[in-house]
Amino acid sequence: MLTAIYKSPKKQETYLYLPKRDDFEKVPEPLLEMFGKPQFVTMLNLKPDTKLALADVDKVQTELTESGYYLQLPPPQPNLLKEHRADLGLED
């Protein structure tokens, strides 16, 4: 499945996958407003054995087929204070 990938100029490490280049028709308008003007990154042929850094290829393909887009968000940031307090044996 050939896929166009765009990055967000507003949200770091946030990417939008589309089944067709420059076809944002199925992407909700509020999402596009929060995402910012999509910046084209690359075209990628998604296959079952394709390795993606932060997304499961099967989930991406399913979302592209069902919703017409896939939004990849950055992983959640760890709460370093909470981890430090846990290491010290302190309760929250």
N, C-alpha and C positions, 0 to 999 in steps of 0.2 A: 504494500500500500504506500504510494508516494504521498509524502506529507510535507507541508510548508511549516516552518518553525519561525516564530517571531518572538523578540524579547520586548519587555516593557521598559520604556524610558523612565517610568515613575517608580516601579517596584523592582528592587534588586532581586536577581535570580528568579524572576517570574517569566514564564514562557507560555505562548499560546500556539497550539498545534492545530492546523487546518488541513482538510483533505484536498483543498485546491488553493493555489497561491492567490492572495488578495481577495478571497471570497469570504467576507465577514458577515454575510447575510444571516447566519444562524447564531451568531454571537450576540447575546443580549446587550442592548445599548448601555445599561448601567455598568456592565462589566468592561466594555470598551472605554467608557469614561474613566473608570478607576485605573485601567491598564495603561492608558495614554496612547499616543499614536504608535501603533505597532511598527517595530523596526525589524525588517526581514533579516533572518540569520542564515538559513540554509534550507535546501530541500533534502529530505531523507527518505529512503525507501525502507519502511518498517516491515520487517519480517519476523516470524516467531523467534528466531535466534538473535535478533538485534538487541544489543545491550545499551540501555539508557542509564545515565548516571543516577537520576533521581526519580525515575518513573518505571512502572511495570509496562512492558510493551503490549501485553494482552489488554490491560486496562485502557491504555491509550487508544488502541485500535477499536475497542468496544465503544468508548466515548465518541470517537470520531464517527463511527457508524451510526450510533444512536442519537447523539446530540449535535453532531456536525462540527464539534470543536473539543479540544482538551486543554484545560488550564493546569499548568505545572507550577505549583507554589514552592517556595524554598522550604527546607526542613525547619521545624520550630527551633528557636534558639534555646539552649539549655539555661536553666535558672541557676547561675553560678552561686548566688548567695544561698539558695536552698541546699545545693549540693555541699557547700562549705559547712553550713550549719549541721547538716546530716553527718558529715565527716567528724565534726566535733562532738556529736552526740547530743546536740541541742534540738529541742522541739520547736516547731513553728508557732 
